[in-house]
Amino acid sequence: MTPTNLISVLFDTSVLVEILRGNETLFAQFSDYAMFIPSVAVGELYYGAYKSANPAKHEAQIQRLIEKGKLLPVNHHTGRLFGLIRRQLELKSNRIPENDIWIAAIAVQYELPLVTRDHHFQAVDGLQVMLW
């Protein structure tokens, strides 16, 4: 349950990576926000951890990060939105990474603004983007 005095947002992988790196500016800017984490981004974070020189350290950091927020899974409704968003982007000749389409679908599904550093999310219809 999210406290009512907090603003709820979905954090994209690009922002989650900055949190894991200890970006103090980011912590200050989003201290009044309830953090929701897309399950797809968790997979991307673990991929980065397993590529690193110290996977165990990064796995522990990811686990602590997940405990600070609420993890949002992919389900049938997310899949439907993924297909719709991907088709809409295709019709506009816009291409964004496939995992980012899944993240956008989660944000649209739960009606959460997406906090990101990636401008390409602005091409997604119905997605509220908060560029950081």
N, C-alpha and C positions, 0 to 999 in steps of 0.2 A: 504494500500500500504506500503510495507516494504522499508525503505531507502536502496539504493544500497550499501552503505558502511558497512552495517551490514551483518553478517553471519546469515542465517536462520537455526533454529534448532527446533525440537519438544521436549518438556520436558515431561519426564515420571513422573508418580505420585510420585515416590520416590524422585525425585529432587524438584518437586513442594512442597512437604511437607517440605523439608529443606528451601525453600524460605519462606514459611509461618512461619516457626520457626525463621526467621531472620538471617539465616546463612550468616555472612558477607563475609566469604571466597568464598562462592558460588556467591554472588553478584559481587564481584570483578572479579572472573574468567569469568563470563558470561556477563559482562557489555557491551561488543561489539557485542552481539548476539541479533537477533530479535527472540522473544519468541513466539512460536506457542504452543497451548495447545490442546491436544486431548479431545474431548467431553467426552469420556469414563473416563478419569482421573478426570474430574470435578465431575462426579457421585461418584467416589471413595472418593474424598475430602469431598463432602457433607455427605456421609455416615459416615466418620470419625467425622465430625462436629456434626452430630446428636447423635453420641455415647458419645460425650464429656460432661463435666459438664457445659459448657457454649456455647451451640449451636449458639446463636445469635452473639456472638463475632466471632466465627469461620466462620459463614456465611458471615459476613461483610469482613473478611480477604479474603475469597475466591472471593467475588465480586470484591474487589480491585485488586486481582491477575489477574482475568479474564480481567479487564480493561487495564492491562499492556501489554497483549499479544493479539494474534489473535486466536480465538476459531475455531478449525477444526471439523466439524460434520462428522457423519457416514452417508454414502449414499449407493446406490446400488453397486457402484464400490468397496467401502470399504468392503461390504459384500462378494463380489466375492473374494477379496484378503484374507479376513479372512478365507474363506473356503479352499483356496489354501494353505495358510500358515499352517493352522491346519493339513491338510492332509500331507503336506511335513514333519511336525514335527512328526506326527504319524508314517510315514514310517521309520523315523530315530529313533523311540522309544524315542523321546524327548517330555517331557510334560512341558508346562509352563502354568501359570494361564490364564484362558480364557480371562479375561479383558486385559491381556498383549498381547494376540494375536490380539485383536482389536486395541490396541495402535500401535503395529507393523504394522498392515495393513494400518493404517492412515499414518504412517511414510513412508512406501513404496509407497502408493498412491500419496503422495505429494512430494516424492523424498527428504525427509528431514532427516538429521542425527538425531538419537534419543539419547538424553542426559539422562543417567540413572545411577543408582547405582546397577542395577540388571544384573548380568552376564548371566543369562539364555537367554537374548535377542540375544546373540551371536550365538545361534543355528538357528536363522531365516535367511534363504537364502535371499540375496539381500538387507538386512537391514544394513545400516551403523550405528554402535553403537559407541557412545562416552561415555566411562565409566568415571564417576566422583567419 
